[in-house]
Amino acid sequence: MRRLNRKKTLNLMKELDAFPKVPESYVETSASGGTVSLIAFTTIAFLTIMEFMVYRDTWMKYEYEVDKDFTSKLRINIDITVAMRCQYVGADVLDLAETMVASADGLIYEPVIFELTPQQKELQRMLQLIQSRLQEEHSLQDVIFKSAFKSASTALPPREDSSLQSPDACRIHGHLYVNKVAGNFHITVGKAIPHPRGHAHLAALVSHESYNFSHRIDHLSFGELIPGIINPLDGTEKIASDHNQMFQYFITVVPTKLHTYKISAETHQFSVTERERVINHAAGSHGVSGIFMKYDISSLMVTVTEEHMPFWQFLVRLCGIIGGIFSTTGILHGIGRFVAEIIFCRFRLGSYRSTSVPLPDGHTSNHLPLITENSTH
């Protein structure tokens, strides 16, 4: 009884077989079929390798939402070199809430030489080249996000030469914490002092001939400091053509959450518009000489997430490649054989030309004569 049930189950499974086996004696092979098979296997191998490279790669997904965090502080990371002595310049922040943040809260004034060494010039030139490529190809920003913490900081290395030249510039570097509202970070003549209606700078003791706001921005970023991230103003260098010159940078800051397989951080991206002009009150160009960075905080927050193709999706795409190529090449091979047989068949029919046979009544017959046994002798 058990053997009978097992036999019935086995027969049922055979009837459900969707892949019937054809005996090898019934299979006909051809040179054209072998050629098509070789092309199919080569194509499958090539596309499989390409698909595996796509599977290994990752991409960045951007999501946007309203920034609801209004109470936290915004960190500004600064590394700027001005071509004036440190005792002549002062830096501070004044926001729309009339809150003043003095540079003494986190910035360091360091006397340096404005002229760069050959090694520093080469690094700055490379940084400026990357900046120009980023402006043309925005997709490179994804590569920078994924390689964060792998690259070194964009700050220039310290001088290695033992120059006896006295410092003629001031490097202002460090960080400040400000309110998350629009504000103005500026570097101008004289140290900043508090004022009931705002603030002021002690510029009366500095002569106009010593004004020189040529500057180099080695680093400027907002939020958490992430090594390897290149910001829009990193590597910028401006040379003043006049003593009384104003440099303005209008910055829009976008809060950004970065989640990759390497890091997870909260930082800020920003876009910038530059403007510079000479202060000439007689010509109607009013203002104060210096470097002014007016920033505004965007109400939107961007979440950048690094994503990877799931393994099941890779298998589905791989099966589609293999099955699709086999089916397509089989169809193309069948159509090719059908067309070839039609063409060859017409050539064969054309090779049998009709012959004329004379009849007794003087007519001719176009039919082929029958070949009999007597006629063969």
Summary of the structure (lengths in Angstrom):
residues: 377
radius of gyration: 40.2
end to end distance: 73.3
largest distance: 139.3
contacts: 927
relative contact order: 0.16
helix: 33%
strand: 33%
